[in-house]
């Protein structure tokens, strides 16, 4: 009887999981540099290097576990930073840009039955929304996708410390992005470049 009861109790523990997990976070995001044709004066267009400076990000993640291994995930992440241009002149700031992501996807748990740290990876897709505090510039939304890896360290039965790295990629596809602007007008990104951002983040995960 003793031999039979041990795996039965183990299986009972495995069947218990949270209905929803919410993780507010802060992070640090960095991105690549794009080439853009920017009109510095009427009729005078040059190719400039456009960079959204590295900076602090924040947001939240919602996970809804479907099985012990798979959860549906939704996330929102935003940051605001200076937009710098260099090329025809020394690097200078032309305004403040914002980049935010609204994504949905799946999170996969690699070791769901451990009592210690749990490891995950995630794949999401959605929209990247870009804007700037420049007159007559509207925000632009583009399809984007992301991948990430994280570790969750238990602090109690319902609270975990979660740290992760997340990468986002957006195809510019010759589209005018609102935050890529020169002195007079927005720049048109050359070729089908990808704007990518990496984000290191940490947050507290609350399970319900």
C-alpha positions as a printed Julia matrix, in Angstrom:
208×3 Matrix{Float64}:
  0.0    0.0     0.0
  2.88   2.35    0.8
  4.46   1.84   -2.62
  1.19   2.67   -4.39
  0.39   5.79   -2.31
  3.67   7.6    -3.04
  3.19   8.06   -6.8
 -0.49   8.83   -6.23
  0.39  11.77   -3.99
  3.02  12.93   -6.49
  0.49  12.92   -9.29
 -1.95  14.87   -7.14
  0.68  17.57   -6.55
  1.45  17.76  -10.26
 -2.18  18.48  -11.16
 -2.23  21.72   -9.1
 -1.32  24.86  -11.02
 -2.28  28.52  -11.03
 -5.25  29.71  -13.06
 -3.44  32.9   -14.06
 -0.01  34.44  -13.47
  0.63  38.2   -13.68
  4.14  39.66  -13.82
  4.76  43.43  -13.75
  8.37  44.14  -14.74
 11.03  46.73  -15.42
 13.85  46.17  -17.88
 16.61  47.6   -20.03
 16.16  47.62  -23.79
 18.7   48.11  -26.6
 18.31  48.2   -30.38
 20.16  48.24  -33.69
 20.9   51.22  -35.95
 18.9   51.81  -39.14
 19.81  53.66  -42.35
 17.22  56.21  -43.42
 16.83  58.84  -46.15
 16.13  62.03  -44.22
 15.22  65.4   -45.73
 17.41  67.92  -43.93
 16.06  70.79  -46.02
 13.59  71.07  -48.9
 15.06  69.17  -51.84
 18.12  68.05  -49.88
 18.0   64.41  -48.79
 20.88  62.44  -47.29
 21.28  58.98  -45.8
 21.52  59.1   -42.04
 22.09  56.59  -39.27
 19.07  56.52  -36.97
 19.28  55.14  -33.46
 16.74  54.84  -30.67
 18.99  55.1   -27.63
 19.13  52.32  -25.09
 16.93  52.84  -22.06
 14.59  51.64  -19.35
 11.45  49.72  -20.28
  8.45  48.56  -18.3
  5.29  46.53  -18.75
  3.51  43.38  -17.66
  3.03  39.75  -18.68
 -0.09  37.6   -18.24
  0.22  33.81  -18.45
 -2.71  31.41  -18.41
 -1.46  27.83  -17.9
 -3.26  25.3   -20.11
 -1.16  22.26  -19.12
  1.83  21.72  -16.86
  4.07  22.52  -19.84
  2.22  25.13  -21.91
  0.66  28.5   -21.07
 -1.0   31.15  -23.21
  0.95  34.41  -22.84
  0.1   38.07  -23.43
  2.52  40.93  -22.87
  2.84  44.68  -23.13
  6.22  46.4   -23.05
  7.02  50.09  -23.56
 10.0   52.4   -23.49
 10.75  56.03  -24.3
 14.19  57.29  -25.32
 16.02  59.91  -27.39
 16.17  59.46  -31.16
 19.69  60.2   -32.39
 20.77  60.85  -35.99
 24.32  60.87  -37.34
 25.93  60.78  -40.77
 25.96  64.16  -42.49
 26.72  65.82  -39.14
 27.79  64.84  -35.67
 25.36  62.69  -33.74
 22.49  64.76  -32.39
 19.07  64.24  -30.83
 15.99  65.12  -32.88
 13.3   64.17  -30.4
 12.02  61.54  -28.03
 10.7   58.31  -29.5
  8.61  55.51  -28.05
  8.57  51.83  -28.95
  6.01  49.52  -27.44
  4.95  45.95  -28.14
  1.58  44.29  -27.71
  2.06  40.55  -28.19
  0.39  37.22  -27.64
  1.76  33.7   -27.88
  2.82  30.71  -25.83
  5.18  29.99  -22.96
  6.74  26.54  -22.56
  8.0   25.2   -19.22
 11.05  22.96  -19.42
 10.92  21.54  -15.87
  7.37  21.98  -14.48
  7.64  19.53  -11.57
 10.66  20.93   -9.77
 10.29  22.66   -6.41
 13.12  25.03   -7.26
 13.79  27.37  -10.16
 11.75  26.76  -13.32
 13.02  27.47  -16.82
 10.85  28.7   -19.7
 11.02  29.82  -23.28
  8.36  31.8   -25.13
  7.36  32.73  -28.67
  5.01  35.63  -29.39
  3.75  37.85  -32.18
  1.71  41.02  -32.42
  2.28  44.68  -33.22
  5.09  47.11  -32.6
  3.83  50.67  -32.1
  6.27  53.54  -32.73
  5.76  57.24  -32.11
  7.6   60.51  -31.43
  7.07  63.91  -29.85
  7.52  65.62  -33.21
  4.85  67.91  -34.65
  2.62  66.34  -37.34
  4.12  62.9   -36.74
  1.63  60.12  -36.09
  2.36  56.75  -34.53
  2.9   53.77  -36.82
  2.07  50.12  -36.12
  3.84  47.17  -37.71
  3.72  43.41  -37.37
  6.43  42.12  -35.06
  7.48  38.89  -33.41
  9.56  37.91  -30.42
 11.31  35.09  -28.59
 12.44  34.84  -25.01
 13.94  32.68  -22.26
 13.32  33.12  -18.55
 13.79  31.62  -15.13
 11.32  31.79  -12.24
 12.59  31.47   -8.66
  9.95  30.69   -6.02
  9.61  33.08   -3.08
  6.39  31.52   -1.75
  3.59  29.27   -3.01
  2.11  32.07   -5.13
  4.96  34.58   -5.61
  8.04  34.11   -7.8
 10.96  36.26   -8.88
 11.09  36.17  -12.69
 14.01  37.28  -14.83
 14.25  36.93  -18.59
 15.68  38.04  -21.89
 13.27  38.91  -24.68
 14.03  39.82  -28.28
 11.68  41.71  -30.62
 11.94  42.12  -34.39
  9.95  44.37  -36.73
 10.29  44.43  -40.52
 10.42  48.03  -41.73
  9.54  47.1   -45.33
 10.04  50.65  -46.69
  7.44  51.98  -44.26
  7.78  55.42  -42.67
  8.19  54.85  -38.95
  6.98  57.79  -36.88
 10.08  58.16  -34.7
 12.6   58.22  -37.58
 12.57  61.95  -38.26
 15.0   64.63  -39.36
 14.66  68.39  -39.04
 11.82  68.69  -41.52
 10.26  65.34  -42.21
 10.31  61.66  -41.36
 12.87  59.39  -42.95
 12.1   56.47  -45.23
 14.02  53.38  -44.12
 16.2   51.97  -46.89
 15.5   48.4   -48.01
 13.67  45.74  -46.07
 15.58  46.19  -42.86
 14.63  44.67  -39.55
 14.44  46.81  -36.46
 15.29  44.6   -33.52
 15.39  45.19  -29.81
 16.72  43.1   -26.96
 15.29  43.45  -23.49
 16.64  42.26  -20.14
 13.9   42.41  -17.52
 13.01  41.39  -13.99
  9.69  41.27  -12.21
  7.59  39.66   -9.53
  5.19  36.96  -10.69
  1.91  36.63   -8.79
 -0.09  33.4    -9.16
 -3.83  33.15   -8.61
